[in-house]
Amino acid sequence: MRNTKPDMSSRSLWSMRLALFAVQLIIVTVLLHRFASLPTSYAINLIVTSLIGAAAAILLSILSFSKIWHTGSKGTGLALSALLLALSIFAIPLYYLPNLIRLPAINDITTDLLDPPQFQKVAILREQDANSVIYPGNQFISAQAKAYPDISTLRLERSRDDSFDLVHGVIQDLGWKIVREQQPGNGARTGIIEAVDKSLLLGFSDDIVVRVQGNKRFARIDMRSASRYGRHDLGINAKRIREMFSVVKTRIAKAEAKRIDNLERRRIARQTLIDKKKKELARLRRKRENDAKRGPIMLPKANFDQLGVEPGQGDLGPLSQNRQQNPILNGLPRHSSRTKIRLKRRSQKLRRSKRKRKRKKWVPFKIFP
């Protein structure tokens, strides 16, 4: 009896094998390049190989669909799986395809086209097959000015040293690895920071140099970002410069807002203290006016005679608290503490009796029921 069961399509089988090979190759390449110091040139060649394998897998899967449609062979699932795996490898290149078409093929971006910052330490770190650290010049100037007109020098109304410290902190927070640092105060008028940044997924290294110039009032910040490999940076270097300058501006705005807030708080506290002092001075002024209206308290002569003190002599206790300002009491001898107490009690008793007389209401006659 003849077997009528359809055979497996060899094209779908090979498309699946090529797709698996390409996926495994690119995963191993990325891991070795990021964590095992695989040279970038080798990593680029392996990635290109995996892309070629993925393209071959896509072609075989399409051909297998055609054969399965005409012969009824098995392998539709394998061909479809191989097609999806191969397309997933092309996801990143397809993501950067608009930048590849729209942006110029340059790999070195700087904010100062006439005098770009120079690499020193990075020149030693670059491999022999990497791009040169010398700025290409005219062939990049016109292309950058047309594609990235917003990339320019950042000018700050801050001192050179403060601006250098600010840039240094921003570079550390962004996760860039600093390889060289020149403070502007150590015998040099210019601050230099060289750093290395790696791409998130593939781990390709890009070199950065930041130059800080200026004086105690103003600062000028220039930056240069260059790719070590490849003729096209896909706009990554310009994006990196925009990111750093944006973070610097944000931090300056936050610091300025904080400074203004502190000044406002100090102004409110100072105004509160002034208002408090004004209220205290007004209270003291009202008290002096009331004391002036009441006038001095005079004791009758009988009290002096009973106490054995002549008028104008001796200490009058609470009446002589301001002896230096009273010309009558100034220079007179002081009484003992017992005499002071007696005089004080006498004056208090007189004041109480005076208040009672004021409060007393006289009635001419009273009618009883």
Stockholm file with secondary structure:
# STOCKHOLM 1.0

chainA/1-369         MRNTKPDMSSRSLWSMRLALFAVQLIIVTVLLHRFASLPTSYAINLIVTSLIGAAAAILLSILSFSKIWHTGSKGTGLALSALLLALSIFAIPLYYLPNLIRLPAINDITTDLLDPPQFQKVAILREQDANSVIYPGNQFISAQAKAYPDISTLRLERSRDDSFDLVHGVIQDLGWKIVREQQPGNGARTGIIEAVDKSLLLGFSDDIVVRVQGNKRFARIDMRSASRYGRHDLGINAKRIREMFSVVKTRIAKAEAKRIDNLERRRIARQTLIDKKKKELARLRRKRENDAKRGPIMLPKANFDQLGVEPGQGDLGPLSQNRQQNPILNGLPRHSSRTKIRLKRRSQKLRRSKRKRKRKKWVPFKIFP
#=GR chainA/1-369 SS CCCCCCCBCHHHHHHHHHHHHHHHHHHHHHHHHHHSCCCHHHHHHHHHHHHHHHHHHHHHHHHHHHHHHHHCCBCHHHHHHHHHHHHHHTHHHHHTHHHHHHSCSCCEEESCSSSCCCCSHHHHHSCTTSCCSSCCCHHHHHHHHHHCTTCCCEEESSCHHHHHHHHHHHHHHHTCEEEEEECTTSSCSSEEEEEEEECSSSCCEEEEEEEEEECSSCEEEEEEEEESSCSCCTTHHHHHHHHHHHHHHHHHHHHHHHHHHHHHHHHHHHHHHHHHHHHHHHHHHHHHHHHHHHCCCCCCHHHHHHHTCCTTCSCCGGGGTTTTTCTTTTTCCCCCHHHHHHHHHHHHHHHHHHHHHHHCCCCSCCCCC
#=GC SS_cons         CCCCCCCBCHHHHHHHHHHHHHHHHHHHHHHHHHHSCCCHHHHHHHHHHHHHHHHHHHHHHHHHHHHHHHHCCBCHHHHHHHHHHHHHHTHHHHHTHHHHHHSCSCCEEESCSSSCCCCSHHHHHSCTTSCCSSCCCHHHHHHHHHHCTTCCCEEESSCHHHHHHHHHHHHHHHTCEEEEEECTTSSCSSEEEEEEEECSSSCCEEEEEEEEEECSSCEEEEEEEEESSCSCCTTHHHHHHHHHHHHHHHHHHHHHHHHHHHHHHHHHHHHHHHHHHHHHHHHHHHHHHHHHHHCCCCCCHHHHHHHTCCTTCSCCGGGGTTTTTCTTTTTCCCCCHHHHHHHHHHHHHHHHHHHHHHHCCCCSCCCCC
//
